[in-house]
Amino acid sequence: MEDALRFATLDDAPALHRLIESAYRGDRARLGWTHEADLLEGQRTDVEALSAILSDTEQRLIVAERNGVMIGCVQVTAIAGTTANIGHLSVEPKLQGTGLGRRLVAEAERVAVHHYSARLVEMTVIMQRPELIAWYGRLGFSPTGEHRPFPVDNPRFGIPRVPDLCFVVLAKSLVPEQPLPISTNRGAAR
């Protein structure tokens, strides 16, 4: 049976919080490969922040469920012009590596196009996560060259365990490549 995807509601905030924390922080997160447990301790988000996302029409949280149990999520946020941001990609640690993350990213891209008319999606990834940056590269995301500071002074986003944390900005075009026009000029005779 294929996992069901749906938009999260305010009632989902506590379950979303548990899922996101389990995917990124603490010993349970170490069961998967996407964790930040070696880089940060403390929380990654909180129920209040997730409730704010769920109350904002310019943001959507997509949930994956299996047999009524939340197993994954991803956030899509409309930002400037025709750009959207993807964040909070989380998959139950024991299910990481099964293709669910890839499916959630594809759905986030679809939502970005159809709900926010996005032509470009961007995301931020902690620079000290080269394996995660490489995974997004395999999904078509490229580094933009931009770096953004990590909020090291705000424990609401976690407490750094290593120095110099920062985000790398990755982006992907959502516009299908236009085929090159076929030239009718056969060139000069030789």
C-alpha positions in Angstrom: 0.0 0.0 0.0 1.3 3.4 -1.0 1.7 6.0 1.8 -1.0 8.7 1.8 0.0 12.4 1.4 -2.1 15.2 2.7 -1.9 18.8 4.0 -1.4 19.1 7.7 -3.9 20.8 9.9 -3.5 22.6 13.2 -4.5 19.4 15.0 -1.4 17.8 13.6 1.1 20.2 15.3 1.9 17.9 18.3 2.5 14.8 16.0 4.5 16.9 13.6 6.7 18.1 16.5 7.4 14.6 17.6 8.2 13.5 14.1 10.5 16.4 13.3 12.4 16.1 16.7 12.8 12.3 16.2 14.3 12.8 12.7 16.8 15.4 13.7 17.7 15.4 17.4 18.6 13.0 20.2 19.5 9.3 20.2 16.4 8.2 18.3 17.5 10.4 15.4 20.7 8.4 15.1 18.7 5.5 13.8 18.5 7.5 10.5 21.1 9.2 8.4 19.6 12.8 8.3 20.1 13.6 12.0 21.8 16.7 13.4 22.4 15.1 16.8 26.2 15.5 16.4 25.9 19.2 15.5 23.1 20.4 17.7 21.3 19.6 20.9 18.0 20.8 22.3 14.9 21.3 20.1 14.7 21.8 16.4 11.3 23.4 16.5 8.3 23.6 18.8 4.6 23.2 18.7 4.0 27.0 18.7 6.2 27.5 15.6 4.5 24.6 13.8 1.1 26.0 14.7 2.1 29.4 13.2 3.2 27.7 10.0 -0.1 25.8 9.8 -2.1 29.1 10.3 -0.3 30.9 7.5 -1.8 30.7 4.0 1.6 31.3 2.5 2.9 28.0 4.0 1.9 24.4 3.8 3.1 21.3 5.6 2.6 18.1 3.7 2.3 14.9 5.8 2.9 11.4 4.8 1.0 8.7 6.6 1.1 4.9 6.7 -1.9 3.2 8.3 -2.9 6.4 9.9 0.5 7.1 11.5 2.5 10.1 10.5 5.8 9.0 9.0 7.1 12.1 7.1 6.5 15.7 6.4 7.9 18.7 4.4 7.1 22.4 4.5 6.5 24.6 1.5 6.6 28.4 1.9 5.9 31.1 -0.7 8.6 33.7 -0.6 9.6 36.5 -2.9 8.0 36.6 -6.4 8.0 33.2 -8.0 10.3 31.5 -5.4 9.3 29.0 -2.8 11.2 27.5 0.1 11.3 23.9 1.1 12.0 23.0 4.7 11.4 20.7 7.7 11.8 17.6 5.5 11.5 14.8 8.0 11.2 11.1 7.7 10.7 8.6 10.5 14.3 7.5 11.2 13.7 3.8 10.6 12.2 4.6 7.2 15.0 6.9 5.9 16.5 5.5 2.7 13.2 4.0 1.5 12.4 6.8 -1.1 9.9 8.6 1.1 12.1 11.7 1.4 12.4 11.9 -2.4 8.6 11.5 -2.8 8.0 14.3 -0.2 10.4 16.6 -2.0 8.7 15.9 -5.4 5.3 16.7 -3.8 6.7 19.9 -2.2 7.9 21.0 -5.7 4.4 20.2 -7.2 2.7 22.2 -4.4 5.1 25.1 -4.9 4.2 25.2 -8.6 0.4 24.7 -8.3 -0.3 26.6 -5.1 2.3 29.4 -5.2 3.2 29.6 -9.0 6.8 29.0 -8.1 9.4 28.7 -10.8 12.3 28.2 -8.4 12.6 26.5 -5.0 15.3 27.0 -2.5 16.3 25.5 0.8 19.0 25.9 3.4 21.1 23.0 4.7 23.7 23.2 7.5 27.1 23.5 5.8 28.5 20.8 8.0 26.1 18.2 6.4 27.9 17.3 3.1 26.2 14.0 2.7 22.8 15.8 2.9 23.9 18.5 0.4 25.0 15.7 -1.9 21.6 13.9 -1.6 19.8 17.2 -2.5 22.2 17.5 -5.4 21.0 14.1 -6.7 17.5 15.6 -6.7 18.6 18.5 -8.9 19.4 21.2 -6.2 22.6 23.2 -6.7 24.5 25.5 -4.3 23.8 29.1 -5.0 27.0 30.3 -3.4 25.0 32.1 -0.7 25.5 31.3 3.0 23.2 32.4 5.8 24.0 32.5 9.5 22.7 29.9 11.9 20.8 31.5 14.8 23.4 30.3 17.3 22.0 32.7 20.0 18.5 31.4 19.9 18.0 28.1 21.7 14.6 27.8 20.1 16.4 26.4 17.1 18.9 24.2 19.0 22.2 24.6 20.9 25.3 24.2 18.8 27.7 21.4 19.7 30.2 22.6 17.1 31.5 26.1 16.2 30.8 28.0 13.0 27.5 26.5 12.0 25.9 28.2 9.0 23.5 27.4 6.2 24.3 26.8 2.5 21.5 27.9 0.2 20.5 25.3 -2.5 18.1 26.0 -5.4 16.4 24.2 -8.2 14.5 25.5 -11.2 10.9 24.2 -11.5 10.7 25.3 -15.1 11.2 22.4 -17.6 14.1 23.0 -19.8 13.1 24.4 -23.1 14.4 22.4 -26.1 17.0 24.2 -28.2 15.5 25.4 -31.5 16.6 23.2 -34.4 18.6 25.3 -36.8 17.7 25.2 -40.4 21.0 26.8 -41.4 23.1 24.0 -42.6 26.2 26.2 -42.6 28.4 27.2 -45.5 29.4 24.7 -48.1 32.8 23.2 -47.6 
